[in-house]
Every structure is written in structure tokens, then in C-alpha cells.
Amino acid sequence: MIGAIFAGAIGLTLVLLNLASMALAGRRWTRARTERPTERPLVSIVRPLRGLETFSAETLRSTFEIDWPDYEAIFCVQRANDPIIPLVEAAIAAHPHVPAKLLVGDDPICPNPKLNNCVKGWLAARADWIVLADSNVLMPSDYLDRLMGAMRDDCGLAVSMPLGVRPSGFFAEVECAILNTFQARWQYASEAVGNGFAQGKNMLWRRETLDKAGGIGALAAEIAEDAASTKIVRAQGLKVRLVDVPFEQPLGHRTAHAVWSRHARWARLRRVTFPAQFAPEIFTGAVAPVMASAYAAKYLGFGAFETAIAVAALLYGAETLLAAAAGFHLTWRTPLAMIVRDLALPVQYLDAWLFDDFTWHGHQMSVRDAAEEAAGEVG
């Protein structure tokens, strides 16, 4: 009986936490409005590129369509034979009104290939405000207004995670369910309670903040540059702030293997860089509250199956309403994608604790070895 009561308390607590996270994120997303900053200084946008992607032409073009009086675009490629280069050169030629350049070469300062690709762009940037933005981010016309608008005097870094849009196929729908009303929801909820952390898709830096930590090379202190960014900003007594609504990343077709590999890699990186915060992630999906509630119901004289269905319906119904209220991608397949996501989460969680190796941009890497190497270089 005591065990059933305890399980019931756990189930209720997890349900309430899930609903609270949805309320916090939903409040932010539905009340979002872009306010043009009073000052609009020169900004440098650094975009590391590698290979052709489904939406490369569109995401490149969006870099030149930002409504901002003075900014420069710096595209970084590691190899001279990269097939993205002709597309970049064509985009630069088609938009002469935006100062832009393509830099080719590599600066292997750490195991992180993306950071190595960014180094030359950071060093070439003219501005005191520098954005590091992934190649597959779609930049809206108010991109810099929203990033600069998130900055406050106590803020060292403004960021945005990706918002999945335009999925093609069921597993791309699953990735939308992971990115939009799960990962983004919990990240916004975390920021709301004073625990904001960086996400490497879009990061607006005050140059002086990173310079105080030793410059761009300081991001090599962790295997993931966003984890290093979070720790650098917090060490200076500053905050990481999120834009009001995430920037879009068009997904296109996704295979089950591609979705699993990407999110398994991220889980392993989180386990190494923030182990204390990663440990309770097993409780963030619907599986734990549904199972705990069903167990309690069974031994307290209620229908276990009926209770499980009711709890699942409450959580997925609330999450579906959240997607609708925020204007995020939503189809009849979205609830099924949420269920598949949550069933995979415990497996992914266990995988993150058991395995270290992964492939990133064609590089074979290990979270443990890479983290130890980075720590040795910094120490």
C-alpha cells in the first residue's frame, strides 16, 4: 500500500511538472512580439557550412534578407572541394548589398568539427556583436531584432534552439515532436525558473563576454560548444536568454536512423557536459508518469489500464493544444509522433549512459575521450 501511494505521488508530481512546463513555455510563445531594439549596431553573422542539404539554397538566401541596417555575413567551409561553395558564391554575388565573404580552411583546436570551422569566421568578424548560426537555420527578416531584443544588461548570450518545420515522412514528424513541444518546451521552462542554457543552433555573443574567457578557443573547454558557452556565461554572473519564439529549421525527409543518431549524440553530450541535469531526464516524457500512475491505480483498487489511458490522454492532449496555441507544426500524425518519441526516450536515456562513441560530420568521436582531451588542453 505504501509503495502504491508513493508511486501515485510520483505520478501526480510528474504530471503536474509536465503541465507546468507546457504552461510556462506556452505563455512565452503565445505572448511573443518583436520589439525593435533602440540601438541597432553592426552585427557579424558567422555560418559554418559543410556539404549540400535539402534546403541549402533557401537557408543561405535568408542570410541576406534580414531587416537590419548594418550587418556582415561570413560563411566558413573547411575544405576547398566542398560542394556547398558554388552555392555560397552565387548567393554572395546575388546580394551585393550585404557585405559577405567565404572563408575556406580549418583550425583544429579541438575535437568539435563545427567549432574548428567557426574559428576563422570569429577572428575575421568586424563587429562587437557576433552570431554563430548553423547552416540549416532559416533566418526570418526580424532575425537580428529578435536576438538583440532578447539581450539585457545581465545577459551574456542570446540563443534559439531549432523549431522543426516542413517535415516529410513520419520520422521527420517524430523529430518535430522532439524539437518543438518537448525539447523547446523544457528549455523555455528551465529559463523561466532561472536556469537558462545555451543551444548551439543560434548564439548571439557580446564579443567582450567571450574575450574575457579567452576568446573563441574557450569554447573548446567542452566537447559541445553550447555547453562551454553556458558555463562561460554563468561563470561571469550573466544569464543565457532565449528569443521569444524559436527560429525555424526546415526538416524535409528524415529516416529513423538519422533521427535516432542525432538525438542519441545530443543525449551523450548532455550526459558528459551536465551529468546532474541529465540524470532526471528519464522523468521528462510521458512514460514515467503513465507507468507510476497505472501502478498506483492497480494497488489502490482502480483500473490500471484505464488510468494509464487517462493520464496519457491528458498529457498528449495538453501538448497538442500547446502546439496549436503556439502555431507550431501540427497534423493528425503529431500525437502518434509524440508517443513514438516518448517510447524511445527511455531507450535513448539508457544508451546515453552506456555508450560514448558517435559520428559527427563524418568524424568518429567519443564523448568521454573528447571531454578529457579538452579538459587537458584547458587545464
C-alpha positions in Angstrom: 0.0 0.0 0.0 2.8 2.4 0.9 4.5 1.7 -2.4 1.3 2.4 -4.3 0.8 5.7 -2.5 4.4 6.6 -3.2 4.0 5.7 -6.9 0.8 7.7 -7.1 2.5 10.7 -5.6 5.4 10.4 -8.1 2.9 10.0 -11.0 0.9 13.1 -9.9 4.1 15.2 -9.4 5.4 14.3 -12.9 2.0 15.1 -14.5 1.9 18.5 -12.7 5.6 19.2 -13.8 4.8 18.4 -17.4 1.7 20.6 -17.3 3.6 23.4 -15.6 6.4 23.2 -18.3 3.7 23.5 -21.0 2.1 26.4 -19.3 5.4 28.3 -18.9 6.5 27.7 -22.5 3.0 28.4 -23.9 2.8 31.7 -22.0 6.0 32.8 -23.6 5.3 31.7 -27.1 1.7 33.0 -27.3 2.6 36.4 -25.9 5.7 36.9 -28.1 6.1 40.1 -30.0 9.1 41.5 -31.8 10.2 44.9 -30.4 12.8 46.6 -32.4 15.9 47.4 -30.2 16.5 51.1 -29.7 20.1 50.6 -30.9 20.9 48.5 -34.0 24.7 48.2 -34.1 26.9 46.4 -36.6 26.5 42.6 -36.3 28.6 39.8 -37.7 26.9 36.6 -38.7 29.2 33.5 -38.8 27.7 30.4 -40.5 29.8 27.2 -40.6 28.8 25.1 -43.7 29.5 21.5 -44.7 28.0 19.8 -47.8 24.7 20.3 -49.5 21.5 20.0 -47.6 17.9 19.8 -48.9 17.2 23.5 -48.1 20.7 24.9 -48.5 19.8 27.5 -51.2 16.9 28.8 -49.1 18.7 29.0 -45.8 21.7 30.7 -47.5 19.4 33.2 -49.1 17.7 34.0 -45.9 21.1 35.3 -44.5 20.8 38.2 -47.0 17.2 39.1 -46.4 17.4 40.3 -42.8 16.0 43.7 -42.0 18.9 45.2 -40.2 20.8 48.4 -41.2 24.4 47.1 -40.8 25.5 43.5 -40.7 28.0 41.2 -42.4 27.8 37.6 -43.3 30.8 35.3 -43.0 30.5 31.7 -44.4 33.0 29.2 -43.2 33.9 26.0 -45.1 36.7 23.6 -44.1 37.6 22.1 -47.5 38.1 23.7 -50.9 36.2 20.9 -52.7 33.1 21.2 -50.6 30.0 21.2 -52.9 28.4 24.0 -51.0 31.0 26.5 -52.2 29.4 27.3 -55.6 26.1 27.9 -53.9 27.6 30.3 -51.4 29.5 32.2 -54.1 26.3 32.5 -56.1 24.4 33.8 -53.1 27.0 36.4 -52.3 27.1 37.6 -55.9 23.3 37.8 -56.0 23.2 40.0 -52.9 25.9 42.7 -53.2 24.1 45.0 -50.8 25.2 42.8 -47.8 28.9 42.6 -47.1 29.8 38.9 -47.2 32.8 36.7 -47.6 33.6 33.0 -47.8 36.5 31.6 -45.8 38.0 28.2 -46.5 40.3 26.3 -44.2 40.4 24.6 -40.9 41.6 25.5 -37.4 41.8 22.2 -35.5 41.7 23.5 -31.9 39.5 20.7 -30.5 37.6 17.5 -31.4 34.5 19.6 -32.3 34.5 20.0 -36.1 31.9 22.8 -36.1 33.8 24.9 -33.7 37.0 24.3 -35.7 35.2 25.6 -38.7 33.9 28.7 -36.9 37.3 29.9 -35.6 38.4 31.7 -38.8 35.0 33.4 -39.0 35.1 34.7 -35.5 38.6 36.1 -36.0 37.5 37.8 -39.2 34.4 39.3 -37.7 34.4 43.1 -37.6 31.6 43.6 -35.1 31.4 43.6 -31.3 28.2 41.5 -31.6 28.7 38.1 -33.3 26.1 35.5 -34.2 27.2 31.8 -34.6 24.4 30.2 -36.6 24.1 26.7 -38.1 23.8 26.2 -41.8 20.3 24.7 -41.7 18.7 27.6 -39.8 16.1 29.6 -41.7 16.6 33.3 -40.8 13.5 35.5 -40.8 13.6 39.2 -41.7 13.5 40.1 -38.0 16.2 37.6 -37.1 18.5 40.1 -35.5 15.7 42.2 -34.0 14.7 39.1 -32.0 18.2 38.1 -31.0 19.2 41.6 -30.0 15.8 42.1 -28.3 16.5 39.1 -26.0 19.6 40.8 -24.7 19.5 42.5 -21.3 22.2 44.1 -19.1 22.5 40.9 -17.2 22.6 38.7 -20.3 25.8 37.4 -21.8 24.3 35.3 -24.6 21.0 35.2 -26.5 20.1 31.9 -28.2 17.5 30.0 -30.0 17.0 26.2 -30.4 15.6 24.9 -33.8 11.9 24.8 -34.4 11.1 21.9 -36.7 9.0 22.8 -39.8 8.2 21.2 -43.1 8.7 17.6 -42.2 8.4 15.0 -44.9 7.6 11.5 -43.7 6.7 10.1 -40.3 10.1 10.1 -38.7 10.5 13.8 -39.6 7.2 14.2 -37.7 8.9 12.5 -34.8 11.7 14.9 -34.9 9.3 17.8 -34.9 7.7 16.3 -31.8 11.2 16.1 -30.2 12.3 19.6 -31.1 9.1 21.7 -30.7 6.9 20.8 -27.8 9.4 18.7 -25.9 13.0 19.9 -26.0 12.0 23.6 -26.7 9.2 23.4 -24.1 11.5 22.1 -21.3 14.3 24.6 -22.3 11.9 27.6 -22.0 10.5 26.2 -18.7 14.1 25.9 -17.4 14.8 29.5 -18.4 11.6 30.7 -16.7 12.9 29.4 -13.4 16.3 31.0 -13.8 18.2 28.1 -15.4 18.7 29.3 -19.0 21.3 27.4 -21.0 22.7 27.7 -24.5 21.7 25.8 -27.6 24.3 25.9 -30.4 21.9 26.5 -33.4 21.8 30.3 -32.9 24.0 32.1 -30.5 24.4 35.9 -30.2 27.6 36.8 -28.3 28.8 40.0 -26.9 32.4 39.8 -28.1 33.7 41.1 -24.7 32.0 38.2 -22.9 33.8 35.5 -24.8 37.0 37.6 -24.9 37.0 37.7 -21.1 37.1 33.9 -21.1 39.9 33.7 -23.6 38.3 34.2 -26.9 36.8 31.6 -29.4 39.2 29.0 -28.1 37.4 29.0 -24.8 34.6 27.1 -26.4 36.9 24.1 -26.8 36.7 23.6 -23.0 33.8 21.2 -23.6 33.1 18.8 -26.4 29.9 20.7 -27.2 30.3 24.5 -27.8 26.9 25.2 -26.3 27.8 23.5 -23.1 31.0 25.5 -22.9 29.1 28.7 -23.7 26.6 28.1 -20.9 29.4 27.6 -18.4 31.4 30.7 -19.6 28.4 32.9 -19.3 27.4 31.6 -15.9 31.0 32.0 -14.6 30.7 35.7 -15.3 27.5 36.0 -13.3 25.5 36.5 -16.5 22.4 34.8 -17.9 21.6 32.9 -21.1 18.3 34.2 -22.6 16.1 32.7 -25.3 14.3 34.5 -28.1 10.6 34.6 -27.5 9.9 32.0 -30.2 12.5 29.7 -31.7 13.8 30.1 -35.3 12.7 27.6 -37.9 14.7 24.7 -39.2 13.1 23.0 -42.3 13.5 19.3 -41.9 12.5 17.6 -45.1 12.8 13.9 -45.2 14.2 12.1 -42.1 15.0 8.4 -41.6 14.6 6.6 -38.3 18.3 6.1 -38.2 19.1 9.8 -38.8 16.7 10.9 -36.0 18.0 8.4 -33.6 21.7 9.1 -34.3 21.3 12.9 -33.9 19.4 12.8 -30.6 21.4 9.9 -29.2 24.5 12.0 -29.9 23.0 15.0 -28.1 22.0 12.9 -25.2 25.5 11.5 -24.8 26.9 15.1 -25.0 24.5 16.3 -22.3 25.4 13.3 -20.1 29.0 14.3 -20.2 28.7 18.1 -20.0 25.9 18.4 -17.5 25.5 15.0 -15.8 23.5 16.3 -12.8 21.0 17.9 -15.1 20.9 15.0 -17.5 20.2 12.4 -14.7 16.5 13.3 -14.2 15.7 13.5 -18.0 14.2 10.0 -17.7 11.2 11.6 -16.0 10.5 14.3 -18.6 8.5 12.2 -21.0 5.1 10.6 -20.5 6.3 7.1 -19.9 7.3 7.6 -16.2 4.1 9.4 -15.1 1.8 6.9 -17.0 3.6 3.9 -15.5 3.7 5.3 -12.0 0.0 6.3 -12.1 -1.0 2.9 -13.5 1.0 1.0 -10.8 -0.6 3.1 -8.1 -4.1 2.6 -9.5 -3.7 -1.2 -9.7 -2.9 -1.5 -6.0 -5.4 1.2 -4.8 -8.3 -0.6 -6.4 -8.6 1.4 -9.6 -8.3 0.2 -13.2 -4.6 0.3 -14.2 -5.3 0.3 -17.9 -8.0 3.0 -17.7 -5.7 5.2 -15.5 -2.8 4.8 -18.0 -5.0 5.9 -20.9 -6.4 8.8 -18.9 -3.0 10.1 -17.9 -1.6 9.7 -21.4 -4.7 11.4 -22.9 -4.2 14.3 -20.5 -0.5 14.8 -21.3 -0.7 14.3 -25.1 -3.9 16.4 -25.3 -2.3 19.3 -23.4 0.8 19.0 -25.6 -1.3 19.0 -28.8 -3.1 22.1 -27.6 0.3 23.7 -26.8 1.4 23.1 -30.4 -1.9 24.5 -31.7 -1.7 27.6 -29.5 1.9 28.4 -30.4 1.2 27.9 -34.1 3.8 25.1 -34.4 3.6 22.2 -36.9 0.6 20.1 -36.2 -1.1 17.3 -38.1 -3.2 14.2 -37.3 0.1 12.3 -37.0 1.6 14.6 -34.4 0.1 12.8 -31.3 1.3 9.4 -32.7 4.8 11.0 -33.2 4.7 12.2 -29.6 4.0 8.7 -28.4 6.8 7.2 -30.5 9.2 9.9 -29.2 8.3 9.1 -25.6 8.6 5.3 -26.0 12.1 5.9 -27.5 13.2 8.2 -24.7 14.0 5.5 -22.0 16.0 3.6 -24.6 17.9 6.7 -25.6 18.5 7.6 -22.0 20.0 4.2 -21.2 22.0 4.3 -24.5 23.5 7.7 -23.3 24.8 6.2 -20.1 26.2 3.0 -21.8 27.9 4.3 -24.9 30.4 7.1 -25.6 31.1 6.8 -29.3 29.3 8.6 -32.1 29.8 10.0 -35.6 29.6 13.8 -36.2 30.1 15.3 -39.7 31.9 12.2 -40.7 34.2 12.3 -37.7 34.4 9.3 -35.4 34.3 10.7 -31.8 33.9 9.7 -28.2 32.2 12.0 -25.6 34.5 10.7 -22.9 37.8 10.9 -24.7 37.0 14.2 -26.3 35.9 15.7 -23.0 39.0 14.5 -21.2 41.2 15.9 -24.1 39.5 19.3 -24.0 39.9 19.4 -20.2 43.6 18.6 -20.5 44.1 21.4 -23.1 42.4 24.0 -20.9 44.0 22.9 -17.7 
